[in-house]
Structure formats: C-alpha cells, structure tokens
Amino acid sequence: MTQMTASAPGAAVRDRTDGPRALVVINGDDVYEDLFTASLKLQEILSAAGFVARAAMGTQRLAGAAGFDLVALYTAMGSFPDRMQVALASAIAAGTGLLAVHSASVFPAAADGTVAADHRLAASLIGGRYRSHGPAPQVSRFRVLPDQQHPVTRGLAPFDVTHEHYQLELDPGAHVIAWREVTTDARPAREPVCFVRSEGCGRVCYLQLGHDMRVWDEPAARNLITRAAIWTCRQLPTPEAR
C-alpha cells in the first residue's frame, strides 16, 4: 500500500510508486441511487486504469482528500459538513482531481431556489447542479454525443444508453464535452451529460451517468469514465478510444 509521509504540519507527500491513488467516496440516504454498486464499479474501473483505488462511505473521509491524486465523489444528499467541503476544495486547488458522478450534482435548495448556503461550496466545486428530470419519461434509451475536440472525448464514437434524465444548470466556467440527444417540439436538441472545469491546480469532471446497473457495464460508458478519471488526475496517459 502506498505510504504518505508528513512534509509539514497538516501536509502529506504522495508516493506514486504503486500508481496514482484514488479515493471513491459515497454518501447519502437517497434510496433511488445504488451507491454501493457504484462504489464497487468505480473501484473496478479505476483499478483497471492503473489507479490504487479504495472506497469509503461518508463525506468525513474527505478530510484526507489531499493525500489522493483523484477523488471520485458519488453523493445522494446526506450530510456534507462545511469542513469537509473546505477540505475537498483545498485538495482540488492543490492539484487533486475530482470526478463527480450522477447525483453528486443534487443539492438542497434555499427558499429562493438557489443552492442552500451550507452546500454552495460543493456546488461551486462541481460547477453545476441538477434542476429537474425534465418532461416525462424520466428514463429512456438515448444517444450520447461526445465532443471531438476535448482530450477526454476525442475519438469516442456516439453511443446509446438507458438512463435517468437530468436537466442541469451549469456555472459559467463549465465546459460541456458530452451531450444527450433529445427532441423538443419535434426539433433536435442537446442536454449536458458530461462537463469539465478547472479549480486552482486541479481538474474537475462531472458525469451525469451512473444511476443504476444498466450503465455501469456499458463498454462505452466505462470508457468515458476511465478517460475522465485519467484526464482529471493528470497522472496517466489518456488511452486511445475503444
């Protein structure tokens, strides 16, 4: 197991002898999200990509986020204390990558419809938030259209998945790299599925996929997750599209 040695009070040096370190954090009490399966699948995908991956339950584990090259975050509401949001923000600003998955973009709302004050830092780190499922049906088979210009998605062919719909509100700095193909009033349209942003020295990628088992074993979806994690972490070469 990779060891961390203190270089200054409260700081840690990451030894990458065994490969970049990834921490998969799940948290929440939303019964509609299969968090435990997600954590196992994320560990599997990250390990196959060359990460030394471990999973943990509860946002309190983010206190040690700075000791990892990548944090994969899948929350479904639940407690997210201010001090853990600050710890994650500090780690990302210093260079730790963040891969936020599916309902990590769901935050409690204030009376005026904005993100509740006690979750605004987490929302700003991700760079966007869930607003609604949109018109019925909430789940369908749809086509994902990758951006051919961005390193994460360059060369990836469009692919079809069966998945829950999210309509997202993005911050100005978010750059969409994959869309869901939809039809509105008989006209083609697109809604974000994956976007990226920077935070200090760190990279952030949000992926809306990951609701249930139907997507975790889709080869194209796993490839997108792999490439997003590698790009976000910066520690491994981006694989060729497959």
Phi, psi and omega in degrees: 000139179298138180256151175243134178241141183286132175253343177196160179306125177081001182248162179217147176256130182268121176269114185264021181305321183267007184106163180297145184265134179234135177245119176264116182246123173246150182196144172133174183228023176278111186290350182276352180252133181270076187295320185291317175299318180301317182296320179294317181292320178296318176301316181299313181294315182292320178297319178295334180275355177108005177277151165269100191251140173224155181245151180213149179251130177106133182292348177297338179289347178288352174302331179258020184301328182294344178275006182237152176279335181214136169245124172258117189245121176231095179255153176224072188062216183080182185282134175219080186302152180306317185295331178283325174296319178295318179299318179293317179300317180296319180296316180295316180301330180273352175129350176293136178277153177234123171248107181261133190241134170045251188283007169298345179268003181265121182231150174297149184253148172280174182300330182272006178092350177281171177297137179303145186304325184281003176233007186292327179295315178299318180296320181290328178295317180289320176097013179180173179208157175291135175250319180191172173277348183080189182295153178297150000280159180277344179229139177202173170271121182221166181261134175262128183251107181281147173287126183275002181259336185272144182303327181294321190246358181299126179089351179282131179280151172305147180216160183252140176220156169258120189200162174291146179270139170233135165257125189248148171253118186258146173285160183303328183276359181281135180243114183284132180238358173204143185232157168266130178279122181229167176237124179238120182052043177068012177246141178292144178212174180223144175232144184297138172243329182213134176217161183230161175199171177246150177218102185062234178272359185259159176247145180233137173227130175249133179236121184285340179289157176126015185292316184207187187298339184296337183257333189295334180255010173286118184306318182292322178292319178296322178297318178297318178298315180301311183294323178296317180296316181295315179296317182295322182284327182074357191266350182230152177292142178292127182289160174291147177299141180213000000 
